[in-house]
Amino acid sequence: MRATKFVFTRLRYHSGDWDTDLRMPSNVLNSLIEYTTIPVEAQEQIVDLSSVDIFSAPFCYLSGHKLVQFDAAENANFIKYVENGGFVFVDDCNHDIDGLFAKSFEAQMQKSFGANRLKKIPNNHAIYHSFFSFEKGPPSTGFELNGWGDDLIHDYLKAIEVNGRIAVLYSNKDYGCEWDYDFRNKRFLSEDNTKFAVNIIVYAMGA
């Protein structure tokens, strides 16, 4: 599952709105170029979850606001990909633990992997120190308390681990929207908020 260049792979699934935060991948790829020596493919690729093409990707991204309900082919591929070394970063654009995306995605994970496989990870997990250090765990976003979600700061992320490593990283913090801006505008930020994306990808690539 390792390619010569890192490719940001977005998963297209049939049940929901998978095509969110369209500027985010370019912004994240720019951060990899800026901070690391990881070679990158300049354009994201969009792959159907039901396609065998996912098995050539070291990292996949899945997001949305609506229903997550895999069909048989999608479910089989997701399970095989995850259990054979793949990494999926799943981000809830509703930033709401009681929203449709959250409830349906967690139900799908229970159906796919069994009860209690998706668990909170501790805020001292290795993913928070894989490149930059985040001493308090997952950084907050500007979208958690804007009135659309559950008005909670989610001070944790969840994950499914396989052989002691995260295989599915799940966020209700809406990082996709947080990072959805032209990378040239990062110079206006006091702190680059895409640094955690670097951590996620470095971890996914096996650091």
C-alpha positions as CSV (number, residue, x, y, z in Angstrom):
1,M,0.0,0.0,0.0
2,R,2.9,2.3,-0.4
3,A,3.3,4.5,-3.5
4,T,6.3,6.5,-4.7
5,K,4.5,9.7,-4.0
6,F,1.9,10.5,-1.4
7,V,-1.5,10.8,-3.0
8,F,-4.4,12.4,-1.2
9,T,-7.2,10.0,-1.9
10,R,-10.8,11.0,-1.3
11,L,-13.3,8.2,-1.1
12,R,-16.6,8.5,-3.0
13,Y,-19.4,6.5,-1.5
14,H,-22.9,6.3,-2.8
15,S,-25.1,7.2,0.2
16,G,-24.0,10.7,1.1
17,D,-22.3,13.9,0.1
18,W,-18.7,12.9,-0.2
19,D,-17.4,16.0,-2.1
20,T,-16.9,18.4,0.8
21,D,-14.2,21.0,1.4
22,L,-12.8,21.1,-2.0
23,R,-9.8,23.4,-1.3
24,M,-8.6,21.4,1.7
25,P,-6.5,18.7,-0.1
26,S,-4.4,21.3,-1.9
27,N,-3.9,23.1,1.4
28,V,-2.8,19.9,3.2
29,L,-0.5,18.9,0.3
30,N,1.1,22.3,0.5
31,S,1.8,21.7,4.1
32,L,3.5,18.4,3.4
33,I,5.7,20.2,0.9
34,E,6.5,23.0,3.3
35,Y,7.3,20.9,6.4
36,T,8.4,17.5,5.3
37,T,10.4,15.7,2.7
38,I,7.5,13.4,1.7
39,P,7.2,13.5,-2.1
40,V,3.6,14.3,-3.1
41,E,1.3,14.1,-6.1
42,A,0.0,17.6,-6.7
43,Q,-3.6,16.7,-7.3
44,E,-5.9,14.7,-5.1
45,Q,-7.5,11.6,-6.6
46,I,-11.1,10.6,-6.1
47,V,-11.7,6.9,-5.9
48,D,-14.9,5.0,-5.5
49,L,-15.0,3.0,-2.2
50,S,-16.2,0.1,-4.2
51,S,-13.2,0.2,-6.5
52,V,-10.0,-1.9,-6.2
53,D,-8.1,1.3,-6.7
54,I,-8.3,2.0,-3.0
55,F,-5.8,-0.7,-2.3
56,S,-3.0,1.3,-3.9
57,A,-3.6,4.3,-1.6
58,P,-1.6,4.7,1.6
59,F,-4.2,7.2,2.9
60,C,-7.9,7.8,2.3
61,Y,-10.2,10.6,3.3
62,L,-13.9,10.2,3.9
63,S,-16.2,13.0,4.9
64,G,-19.7,14.4,4.6
65,H,-22.8,15.8,6.3
66,K,-25.4,13.2,5.4
67,L,-26.0,9.4,5.6
68,V,-23.1,7.0,5.7
69,Q,-24.4,3.6,4.7
70,F,-22.0,1.4,2.7
71,D,-23.4,-1.0,0.1
72,A,-22.0,-4.6,0.0
73,A,-19.1,-3.8,-2.3
74,E,-18.2,-0.6,-0.4
75,N,-18.3,-2.4,2.9
76,A,-16.2,-5.4,1.8
77,N,-13.5,-3.0,0.4
78,F,-13.5,-0.8,3.5
79,I,-13.0,-3.8,5.8
80,K,-10.3,-5.4,3.6
81,Y,-8.5,-2.1,3.2
82,V,-8.5,-1.3,6.9
83,E,-7.5,-4.8,8.0
84,N,-4.6,-5.0,5.5
85,G,-2.7,-1.9,6.5
86,G,-4.8,1.0,5.0
87,F,-5.5,4.2,6.8
88,V,-8.8,6.2,6.6
89,F,-9.3,9.6,8.1
90,V,-13.0,10.2,8.6
91,D,-14.2,13.7,9.3
92,D,-17.7,14.7,10.3
93,C,-18.6,18.0,8.6
94,N,-21.6,18.4,10.9
95,H,-19.3,18.5,13.9
96,D,-22.2,17.1,15.8
97,I,-22.1,13.8,17.8
98,D,-25.9,13.5,17.5
99,G,-26.0,14.4,13.8
100,L,-26.9,12.1,10.9
101,F,-23.3,11.6,9.7
102,A,-22.0,10.7,13.2
103,K,-24.8,8.4,14.1
104,S,-24.8,6.6,10.7
105,F,-21.0,6.3,10.4
106,E,-20.7,4.9,13.9
107,A,-23.5,2.4,13.2
108,Q,-21.7,1.4,10.0
109,M,-18.4,0.8,11.9
110,Q,-20.3,-1.3,14.4
111,K,-21.8,-3.3,11.5
112,S,-18.5,-3.7,9.7
113,F,-16.2,-4.4,12.6
114,G,-18.3,-5.3,15.6
115,A,-19.4,-3.4,18.7
116,N,-16.8,-1.3,20.6
117,R,-14.1,-1.4,18.0
118,L,-14.4,2.4,17.5
119,K,-13.0,3.9,20.7
120,K,-11.7,7.2,22.1
121,I,-8.0,7.4,21.8
122,P,-6.0,9.0,24.7
123,N,-4.7,12.6,24.2
124,N,-1.1,11.4,24.6
125,H,-1.4,9.0,21.6
126,A,1.5,8.8,19.2
127,I,-0.4,10.5,16.5
128,Y,-0.2,13.8,18.4
129,H,3.6,13.6,18.4
130,S,4.3,12.0,15.0
131,F,5.7,15.2,13.6
132,F,4.5,18.3,15.5
133,S,3.6,18.0,19.2
134,F,0.1,18.6,20.4
135,E,0.4,18.2,24.2
136,K,-3.3,18.5,24.8
137,G,-4.4,16.1,22.1
138,P,-6.5,17.1,19.1
139,P,-6.4,20.8,18.3
140,S,-9.8,22.6,18.4
141,T,-11.4,24.1,15.4
142,G,-13.4,27.2,14.8
143,F,-16.4,25.1,13.7
144,E,-17.2,23.3,17.0
145,L,-19.1,26.1,18.6
146,N,-20.7,28.0,15.8
147,G,-24.3,27.0,16.6
148,W,-24.7,24.3,13.9
149,G,-23.5,21.4,15.9
150,D,-24.0,20.2,19.5
151,D,-22.3,23.2,21.1
152,L,-19.6,20.9,22.5
153,I,-15.8,21.0,22.3
154,H,-14.8,17.4,21.5
155,D,-11.6,17.0,23.4
156,Y,-10.9,13.5,21.9
157,L,-10.8,11.7,18.6
158,K,-11.9,8.1,18.1
159,A,-10.2,5.3,16.2
160,I,-10.3,1.7,15.1
161,E,-6.9,0.1,15.7
162,V,-5.5,-2.9,13.9
163,N,-2.4,-4.6,15.2
164,G,-1.8,-1.8,17.6
165,R,-2.0,1.1,15.1
166,I,-4.8,3.4,14.1
167,A,-6.5,2.2,10.9
168,V,-9.6,4.4,11.0
169,L,-9.2,7.9,12.6
170,Y,-12.6,9.5,13.3
171,S,-13.2,13.2,14.0
172,N,-16.3,15.2,14.9
173,K,-14.2,18.4,14.9
174,D,-14.7,19.3,11.2
175,Y,-11.1,19.7,10.3
176,G,-12.1,19.6,6.7
177,C,-13.8,23.0,7.0
178,E,-11.1,24.3,9.2
179,W,-8.5,23.6,6.5
180,D,-10.7,24.5,3.5
181,Y,-9.0,27.7,2.3
182,D,-6.4,28.6,-0.3
183,F,-3.0,27.6,1.1
184,R,-1.6,31.1,0.2
185,N,-3.8,32.5,3.0
186,K,-1.9,30.7,5.7
187,R,0.4,33.6,6.0
188,F,-2.4,35.5,7.7
189,L,-2.7,32.9,10.5
190,S,-0.8,33.4,13.7
191,E,-0.4,29.6,13.7
192,D,-0.7,27.3,10.8
193,N,-3.8,25.2,11.6
194,T,-2.9,22.5,9.0
195,K,0.0,21.2,11.1
196,F,-2.2,18.5,12.6
197,A,-3.0,17.3,9.1
198,V,0.8,16.7,8.7
199,N,0.8,14.6,11.8
200,I,-2.1,12.5,10.6
201,I,-0.4,11.8,7.2
202,V,3.0,11.2,8.7
203,Y,1.4,8.7,11.1
204,A,-0.5,7.1,8.3
205,M,2.6,6.7,6.2
206,G,4.2,4.6,9.0
207,A,6.3,7.0,11.0
